[in-house]
């Protein structure tokens, strides 16, 4: 009896102090992505202790092969930037040669000669191609960083989903165990009443059926908990199953109360304000903008093929032979110009780049429309979940009190087995809804974090409270 009452008074596992994984904003944040894809063996082993959310995220980032591939793509794009910078420098070369005759009457000594030469070539004018190529490579590197950043948040989403799933399954298992205890207690009372003739055999069978149903539900809850722990194990790359450590849910209480109390007019204001905040750092939208700018630069680069290019070079050399000794060093200065005449080829290339630009513009517009819908949907989901948390918490409290009253009446033989069963079912159902609402709220927060590229829980909380 005391155990059952303690269950209904016990607070659910806390969940929520959760954006502590290493995340930065802007270029610095993207640059740090390479450090997040460390091999799993570099992280401290986690064994024998409950796994906390921050560690789960770090392990998931280190265990992600897809994130590692994106980080390699970032490195490759950065090398392309360096190579483009190097192409603007003078081109240096150094050569050497030696020869001797092997036919005729001359000796090898008389026919031997050797020489060395060097040259320096520098492009003087190329119609601004290098500057445009530098800009294009810079944008390509930026797009690679945004891709890596998007994958970074996708890994965090997967880690959060697995972690919250494990916590929710553990809470559901605890609720099922307590429900079984309640049905066992009711069955024991029914047995006593049946023996004393206070109830009929039908009511006893009802109590027995209730107990068996609770055992079935408990077995299902055990299965769900095991699967959730396996999922968490696979996401984090751990060798052993770990329990998820409770996290703090109360840090979001102020936001829950504020969102749950929004009027229809204030909801529209919140959606508009929050949309602007999220769009500012959304990886997909930033990548679309970079892709559009790169396509514009590509058109400009193609048009530069109409222009001539001019290069200058300096070369020199020295030669030696046993007969003549060392010759006077030679030097030469050269200028070369290239004027393209195949204008039809250049025109076709420009037309092709302009078509690619038109596609990039459409992609950017589509990304904006899709993101706007996604942001508004997520914001409405967050408001709905906040309302569900508040209402299900009240329902859970009322159902718990109702069950306690019916249980006491059942003890005094003033309530039937059916009434006790109905009260227990209502209490269990409301507890389940409360559990789902809590972790549903956290899951929506994770989705919003990824949409807006928020680097910490403080940033997200400030954004939710700033409107």
Secondary structure, DSSP 8 states (H G I E B T S, - for coil): -HHHHHHHHS----------S----HHHHHHTHHHH---GGGS----SS-B-HHHHHHHHHHH-HHHHHHHHHHHHHHHHHHHHHHHTS-EEEEEEEEE---SSS--HHHH-EEEEEEEEEEEEE-TTHHHHHHHHHHHHHHHHHHHHHHHHHHHHHHHHHHHHHHHHHHHHHHHHHHHHHHHHHHHHHHHHHHHHTSS-HHHHHHHHHHHHHHHHHHHHHHHHHHHHHHHHHHHHT-SS---B-----GGGHHHHHHHHT--HHHHHHHHHHHHHHHHHT-HHHHHHHHHHHHHHHHHHHHHGGGS-EEEEEEEEEEEEETTTEE---EEEEEEEEE----HHHHHHHHHHHHHHHHHHHHHHHHHHHHHHHHHHHHHHHHHHHHHHHHHHHHHHHHHHHHHHHHHHHHHTT-S-HHHHHHHHHHHHHHHHHHHHHHHHHHHHHHHHHHHHT--SHHHHHHHHH--
